[in-house]
Amino acid sequence: MEYEEPQFFHVMQYAARADGDVIDMVSGNPDWEPPGALRTALSEYAELSPDAFQYPPSDGLRELRIAVAERRGVDPEQVVITVGTGEANYLAMARALDRDAGDEALLLDPVYPYYPGKVEMLGGTQRLVPTARDGGLDLAAVREAMSDETALVMCNTPNNPTGAVYDPEAVAEVVRLAEAHDALVVVDEVYEAFDHTGSFESALRIDSPNRIVTGGFSKSMAITGFRVGYAILPEEHVEAARTRHMLVNVTGPRPSQYAVLHALRETPPSYYAEARGMLEERIDAFTAALDEAGAEYTTPEGGFYVLARFDGFPGTMANVKRLVDEAGVAGMPGETFGTAREEWVRFALVTPRAVEAAERLADYFS
């Protein structure tokens, strides 16, 4: 089977080859400092004995699993440490589709593009389900779409690309619907550290064998290159996830797990609050500049992405390339995220040049 190259890479490569200065607002690579404790732990790691350079336990360092469990209020035996949140989602989605409970995956539109790719890899069929205008859950649409062929419902809150923080009661209702159809609900909470409204509640509050939660540290600790994520699964699904994880990756990297463990233990809440505050300032400044461009835009409740719509300029790949060449700003085409936001362009505000980018857009569309 042939798979399409993710369009993220296509846009980033196009921007890298462009003449002139281009502000990269394509991917969610945080530009701020990781926790100091993480750097210290890495330095210490280099001096450890040779056994520290060998395989860690397949499901992750025991101490890290305990630290994640304590932070998220679950049993450590429910936690599987993965190679980033991407693998955590893959394991959870595989579990949903491997149970002979249907082969359909409900994906909320707009959708993070790696979800459909994983469904295809796993032999499932996808069905896009519309969300509310603000990006929140549309329970009526989910209820209408769900059937006994539904094996998986994929949620992401805070959401990429809309920035919506889902109503906790709406998530709980989706889980109840899934229970009635023997489907699993996977809730990707990788942006949970960037809740700008105070309304986010983890789906872990929902006690159900049909609910799986995934997360990671790539965004919250500004370490996308370290690839440390986790899946939190009900007891009956843990062993299947562990086995697939072992077959795919054997295990995850020990040095990054060691560093994340120490950062979890020693990083004060102020680190996360400062990053969140900086992003909120960028959101305010970026959207104010978009006002000057006459753009319609989303103000994210969580995460660090802004969707913008410019009159007469739909969010196609061709138009995104025009912005790279003519405005010096690289974003992601809205058509990449399904059908709901084809007129829009998504911008990641993880660059100190976010305001400069908005000013370039204002100049370009004025």
C-alpha positions in Angstrom: 0.0 0.0 0.0 1.2 3.5 -0.8 0.9 6.3 1.7 0.9 10.0 1.0 3.6 12.1 2.4 2.2 14.3 5.2 1.6 17.8 3.9 3.4 19.3 6.9 6.7 18.1 5.4 5.7 19.3 2.0 5.1 22.9 3.2 8.1 23.0 5.4 10.4 21.8 2.5 8.8 24.3 0.2 9.4 27.2 2.6 13.0 26.0 3.3 13.7 26.2 -0.5 12.1 29.6 -0.9 14.1 32.7 -1.8 14.2 35.3 0.8 13.2 35.4 4.5 10.2 33.2 5.4 8.7 33.1 8.9 7.8 29.4 9.7 4.4 29.0 11.3 3.8 25.5 10.0 4.5 23.0 12.8 4.1 23.2 16.5 7.8 23.3 17.5 8.0 25.4 20.7 10.6 28.1 20.6 11.1 28.6 24.3 13.5 27.0 26.8 12.9 23.5 28.1 12.9 23.1 31.9 16.2 23.7 33.5 15.9 20.4 35.4 15.8 18.6 32.1 19.1 20.0 30.9 20.7 19.1 34.2 19.4 15.6 34.1 20.9 15.1 30.6 24.3 16.2 31.8 24.1 13.8 34.7 23.0 11.0 32.4 26.3 11.1 30.5 28.1 10.1 33.6 25.9 7.1 34.5 27.2 3.5 34.4 27.0 1.5 31.2 23.8 -0.3 32.2 22.0 3.1 31.9 22.8 3.0 28.1 20.8 -0.3 27.5 17.2 -1.0 27.0 14.8 0.4 29.5 11.6 -1.6 30.3 9.5 -1.8 27.2 6.5 0.1 28.7 8.8 2.8 30.1 10.9 3.5 33.1 9.0 2.5 36.2 9.7 5.7 37.9 8.4 7.7 35.0 5.2 5.7 34.8 4.7 6.3 38.5 5.3 10.0 38.0 2.8 10.2 35.1 0.3 8.2 37.1 0.6 10.5 40.1 0.2 13.6 38.0 -2.8 12.2 36.1 -4.5 10.4 39.1 -4.3 6.9 37.7 -2.7 3.5 38.5 0.8 3.2 37.1 -0.2 -0.1 35.6 -2.5 1.8 33.2 0.4 3.9 31.8 2.5 2.9 28.8 5.3 5.3 27.9 5.5 5.7 24.1 7.6 7.3 21.4 5.8 10.6 21.5 2.0 11.2 21.7 1.9 10.1 18.0 2.7 6.5 19.0 0.3 6.7 21.9 -2.5 7.6 19.5 -1.4 4.8 17.2 -1.5 2.2 19.9 -4.9 3.4 21.2 -6.4 3.5 17.7 -5.0 0.1 16.9 -6.7 -1.3 20.1 -10.0 0.2 19.0 -9.8 -1.3 15.5 -8.4 -4.7 16.5 -11.3 -5.9 18.6 -13.7 -7.1 15.9 -16.1 -4.4 16.9 -16.4 -2.7 13.5 -13.8 -0.9 11.3 -15.2 2.6 11.3 -13.4 5.6 12.9 -15.2 8.8 13.6 -12.9 11.8 13.1 -14.0 15.2 14.1 -13.8 17.8 11.2 -11.6 19.7 11.1 -9.2 16.9 12.0 -5.5 16.7 12.8 -4.1 15.2 9.6 -2.2 12.3 11.2 -5.3 10.7 12.5 -6.7 9.8 9.0 -3.3 8.5 8.0 -3.2 6.2 11.1 -6.7 4.9 10.4 -5.6 4.0 6.9 -2.5 2.3 8.1 -4.6 0.2 10.5 -7.1 -0.9 7.8 -10.0 1.1 9.2 -12.4 3.4 7.3 -12.8 7.0 8.3 -15.9 9.1 8.6 -15.6 12.9 9.1 -18.1 14.2 11.6 -18.8 18.0 11.7 -18.0 20.0 14.8 -19.8 23.1 16.1 -18.9 26.5 14.5 -16.5 27.2 17.4 -14.8 23.9 16.9 -16.5 22.3 19.9 -18.3 18.9 19.9 -21.5 18.7 18.1 -23.2 15.9 20.0 -26.1 15.6 17.6 -23.7 15.0 14.7 -21.7 12.4 16.7 -24.9 10.6 17.7 -26.1 10.5 14.1 -22.8 9.2 12.8 -22.3 6.5 15.4 -23.4 3.0 14.7 -22.5 -0.6 15.5 -19.8 -0.4 12.8 -18.1 2.4 14.8 -15.0 1.1 16.5 -13.3 4.4 17.3 -14.1 8.0 18.1 -11.0 10.3 18.0 -11.1 13.5 20.1 -8.4 16.1 20.6 -8.8 18.8 23.3 -7.5 21.4 23.5 -7.9 21.1 19.8 -5.5 21.3 16.9 -6.3 23.2 14.7 -9.3 25.1 16.1 -8.1 25.8 19.6 -11.4 24.6 21.1 -11.5 23.2 24.6 -14.3 20.6 24.6 -17.1 20.8 27.2 -16.3 18.0 29.7 -19.9 16.9 29.8 -20.0 16.6 26.0 -16.9 14.4 26.1 -18.6 12.3 28.7 -21.7 12.0 26.6 -19.6 10.8 23.6 -18.1 8.1 25.9 -21.6 7.0 26.9 -22.6 6.8 23.2 -19.5 4.7 22.5 -20.4 2.3 25.4 -23.7 1.7 23.7 -22.0 0.7 20.4 -18.9 -1.0 21.8 -16.6 1.7 20.5 -13.5 3.2 22.1 -13.1 7.0 22.6 -9.5 8.1 22.4 -8.9 11.6 23.8 -5.6 13.2 22.8 -4.7 15.7 25.5 -1.2 16.7 24.4 -2.1 20.4 24.7 -3.6 20.2 28.2 -0.9 22.5 29.6 -2.1 25.3 27.4 -5.6 25.9 28.5 -6.3 29.6 28.2 -9.8 29.6 29.7 -9.5 27.4 32.8 -12.3 25.2 31.5 -10.3 22.2 30.5 -11.0 18.9 32.3 -9.3 15.7 31.5 -11.3 12.8 30.1 -9.7 10.7 32.9 -12.5 12.0 35.1 -14.8 9.7 33.1 -14.7 6.2 34.6 -15.3 3.9 31.6 -13.6 0.9 29.9 -14.3 2.7 26.6 -12.2 5.7 27.3 -8.4 6.0 26.5 -6.4 9.2 27.1 -3.1 10.0 25.4 -0.6 12.8 26.2 3.0 13.7 26.2 5.7 16.3 26.9 6.7 17.5 23.4 4.7 20.7 23.8 4.5 21.3 27.5 8.3 21.0 28.0 9.3 22.3 24.5 11.0 19.1 23.6 9.5 17.8 20.4 12.7 16.0 19.6 12.8 13.9 22.7 9.7 11.8 21.7 8.2 11.0 25.1 4.5 10.4 25.3 2.1 8.1 27.1 -1.2 6.3 26.8 -3.4 5.7 29.8 -5.7 2.7 29.2 -8.3 0.8 31.1 -7.0 -2.4 32.5 -8.5 -4.6 29.8 -6.7 -2.7 27.0 -3.2 -2.3 28.5 -1.7 -5.6 27.6 -2.6 -5.3 23.9 -1.1 -1.8 23.8 2.1 -3.0 25.5 2.5 -5.9 23.0 2.0 -3.7 19.9 4.4 -1.1 21.4 7.1 -3.8 21.9 6.6 -5.2 18.4 6.8 -1.7 16.8 9.5 0.0 18.8 10.8 -2.6 21.4 11.0 0.3 23.8 11.4 4.1 23.9 14.7 6.0 24.4 16.0 5.8 28.0 17.9 9.2 28.1 14.9 11.2 27.2 12.7 9.3 29.7 15.3 9.9 32.4 15.4 13.6 31.6 11.6 14.0 31.5 11.3 12.2 34.8 13.6 14.6 36.5 11.9 17.6 34.9 8.5 16.3 36.0 9.7 16.1 39.6 11.6 19.4 39.8 9.9 21.8 37.4 7.6 24.4 39.3 4.2 25.2 38.0 5.5 28.7 37.2 7.4 27.3 34.2 4.2 26.2 32.5 2.3 29.3 33.5 5.0 31.5 32.0 4.9 29.6 28.7 1.1 29.9 28.7 1.2 33.6 29.4 3.7 34.2 26.6 1.5 32.4 24.2 -1.6 34.4 25.3 0.3 37.6 24.6 1.2 36.3 21.1 -2.4 35.3 20.4 -3.6 38.8 21.4 -0.9 40.5 19.3 -1.3 38.2 16.3 -5.1 38.5 16.1 -4.9 42.3 16.6 -2.7 42.4 13.5 -5.1 40.1 11.6 -7.8 42.6 12.3 -5.8 45.1 10.3 -5.7 42.6 7.5 -9.5 42.3 7.5 -9.3 38.6 8.3 -11.7 36.4 10.1 -10.0 34.3 12.7 -10.3 31.9 15.6 -9.1 32.9 19.1 -7.9 29.7 20.6 -9.2 28.6 24.0 -6.3 26.3 24.2 -3.1 25.4 22.4 -1.2 27.8 20.2 -2.8 27.7 16.7 -4.8 30.4 15.0 -7.0 29.7 11.9 -7.5 32.7 9.7 -9.6 33.3 6.6 -8.8 36.0 4.1 -11.6 37.1 1.7 -11.1 35.5 -1.7 -8.1 33.5 -0.6 -9.1 29.9 0.2 -6.8 27.7 2.2 -5.4 25.7 -0.6 -1.9 24.4 -1.0 -1.4 26.7 -3.9 -2.4 29.7 -1.9 -0.2 28.7 1.0 2.8 28.6 -1.4 1.8 32.0 -2.6 2.0 33.3 0.9 5.5 31.8 1.3 6.7 33.3 -2.0 4.9 36.7 -1.8 4.4 37.4 1.9 7.3 35.5 3.5 4.9 33.6 5.8 4.5 29.8 5.9 1.2 28.4 7.3 -0.8 25.2 6.7 -3.6 25.0 4.2 -7.0 24.5 5.8 -7.9 21.8 3.3 -5.2 19.6 5.0 -7.5 19.4 8.1 -10.6 17.9 6.4 -13.5 19.7 4.8 -14.7 22.1 7.5 -12.1 24.8 7.2 -11.0 24.6 3.5 -11.3 28.4 3.3 -8.8 28.9 6.2 -5.1 28.9 6.8 -3.6 27.6 10.1 -0.7 29.4 11.8 1.4 28.1 14.7 2.3 30.8 17.1 5.5 29.1 18.3 7.9 31.7 17.0 9.0 35.0 18.5 8.2 36.5 15.0 4.5 35.8 15.2 3.6 39.5 15.3 6.0 40.3 12.4 4.2 37.5 10.5 0.8 39.0 11.1 2.1 42.4 10.0 3.4 40.8 6.8 0.0 39.3 6.2 -1.7 42.6 6.9 0.5 44.3 4.4 -0.1 41.6 1.8 -3.9 41.7 2.0 -4.3 45.4 2.4 
